[in-house]
Structure formats: structure tokens, C-alpha cells
Amino acid sequence: MTRILMPVVMSLLLALLAARSDAQDAPPEELVVGVYVSPPFVEEHDDGNYSGMAIDLWETVADRMDLAFRYATYPTFGSLVRATASGEVDAAVTNLTITRERAELIAFTQPWYDAGLRIMVPSQGGGGFRGMLNGLQNAGHLRAYIFLLSMILIATVGLSLFDRRFDPDHPRRWRESIAESFYQVMLIITSGRTARKNLFGWVGRIWQALWLIVGVAVIAYITSSVTSVMTTVSLTQGISALSDLPGNTVGVLSGSVAEQYMRDMGIATRSYVNIDASVVALREGRLDAVVGDAPILEHYVLTHQKDNLAVVGNLFHPDKYGFAFPHESNLTTPTTLELLDLQEDGTLGNLRLEYFGSRN
């Protein structure tokens, strides 16, 4: 019996040793790491590579844990959370705020960044005449003004030609003729009255009445557009704190903590997939302010100074960022331990210093 069993046992041992050796030599399983692009924490480049504080931190952790991975981009915070909860991705890496609602769906690591919300509005430096011009341009009124100016010039030339032919008392010299016609056109537009001679009886009076209607309509449009823009600029510049937001329309990122917080406060919101889209709406006057993570807004203002934006008010709704995994993942605790090591050895502080100039 011993002679029979010994070869069998030896064969099993050799098979187990070979399997173990193969397992050790096999490359590690490649993880799928979901990311949401949110500079300066996650930035995507044209060549398909990623950078940012969250990326640098994750790659440091992954290198220490000998993890192989590839990135997959998601369009919103919400879609990234759902993909992590379902196991579609093995980890979520971005400035993902730790909340109770999210913690019920996914497992978070030790927090690695303290943040909060702030408000972004058009810069106070954009006020006055410059602010009004920007407001008129963003609302499309400047284009209408250019059209009206073109119509005024055409009307001036047409009226001059008309009077030179039918009015014997009209100046004969061109510069005097144009000046007189321009004066008559502007008199109608600005005052709604005319001092022109009636050359064609009752028909002429009807034409003059129609001219007056056009003039009144033009001046009413100009007055109302300037007034509305000045009111909008004044209201926007009045936003300097959280208490100023009620009654205004606020832009937020879809699926973000700011979106839920603003809605809980009863403030009208419009959601956007990224900060660039919300800034476009803010500049066009469709938003009064943008509320989002303080470091994101501050970084955007710093890197887009030509947009004349400002981050105002104190930090509110303080929160913390963490990496996230599916609840059944065995990576949550090891990653947390690595994050604690990086915090203790100063690596995490150096990353904050690199990206924000502060260790706080």
C-alpha cells in the first residue's frame, strides 16, 4: 500500500508546487480604476495619460502595493459611484467626497484631503461700464445694437437721398445733407418726435407716424436691455456669502455633494457635467453663481484669469475626500494603511504643497 500511495502523494505535492510557482510567476490581475476628470485632482491629457494630485497619490499607493491597473473615465460623480458600487470598476479615484449616502453604496478609505464648498461669481472687477458691456455682449444685446446702428446709417442715407430729390429746401452739399438727415433719424429714435416738413399730405403724416412708432420701439428696447443687464450685474455682485444665494440660480456639478446640499436648502440649481459648462452658463447670464468644491473653484479661477471670475465667501459644508472600492473589495484596508503611512512620512503633505502651496 505504501508503495502504491507514495508515488501518488509525490505527484500531488509536485503538482501543488508547480501550481504555486505558476501563480507566483503569473502577472497580477489588472484592476479597472474609475476616474472623474476634476483638475487639479484628475486631469486627462491628449495622449490618454492622466495627472493630478489624486492620480499621483493613487499611483504611489498602487506602486507600494504592487497593483496593476488601467484607468476608465466617467462623466459624473454619480456615474462613477454607481460603477464602483456595481463592481464595474475596482476603485474610484478622484476628489470623491465621503458622505453617508455614498458610504452605504461603496467602501471609503482613510480621508486624504480636507475640503468644503465655496461660491464662484463674476469678478467685482467686471463691474461698472466694463461689466455692463460684458453683460450686454453675453446676453446678445450688443449684436442687436450693431444691427440697429446699421439700420440708422441706412435710414440716414435713404432719408438724405429722398429729401435731396423732393425737398427744395434741403441742403445741397452732401456733408450738410447727411448731417441733417442723421439728426432727424436720431431725433425720432431718442425723443419719439420729428421736426420734418410734411411733403405728401395725409400720406406723409402716416409715414411720419410709422417712423415715430419705430423710434419709440427702439428706445424702449435699448432702455429695457440696459436696465436688465445693470440689474443682473448688480445682483450678481451682491453674492458674497451662502446667505446671498436664496432667490438666485446656482450652477452645480451633476452628482456632486454641492448639488444635493443646494437642493436641500431649497435653492434653485442647474446641473452640469463639468465646470467649463457651468462657467459658460455663468458668463451668459443663465446662472447667478456656481457652487462647488473649494479647491476646484480656486484652481479654475487661478488658471482662467481672463474669465474675470472670483471665489467669494467662507468655506461651508466642510467635507473630506477618499478613495473608494466596492464593499466586497479586499483593497480598502490595505489602501487605508498605505495612506496612513504616506501621511506619517510626509509624502501626502508634499503632494498638497506641490498642487496647492499649502500642507493644510
Secondary structure, 3 states (H helix, E strand, C coil): CHHHHHHHHHHHHHHHHHHHHHHHHCCCCEEEEEECCECCCEEECCCCCEECHHHHHHHHHHHHCCCEEEEEECCCHHHHHHHHHHCCCCEEECCCECCHHHHCCCEECCCCEEEEEEEEEECHHHCHHHHHHHHHHHCCHHHHHHHHHHHHHHHHHHHHHHHHHHCCCCCCCHHHHHHHHHHHHHHHHHHCCCCCCCCCHHHHHHHHHHHHHHHHHHHHHHHHHHHHHHHHHHHHHCCCCHHHCCCCCEEEECCCHHHHHHHHCCCCEEEECCHHHHHHHHHCCCCCEEEEEHHHHHHHHHHCHHHCEEEEEEEEEEEEECCEECCCCCCHHHHHHHHHHHHHCCHHHHHHHHHHCCCC
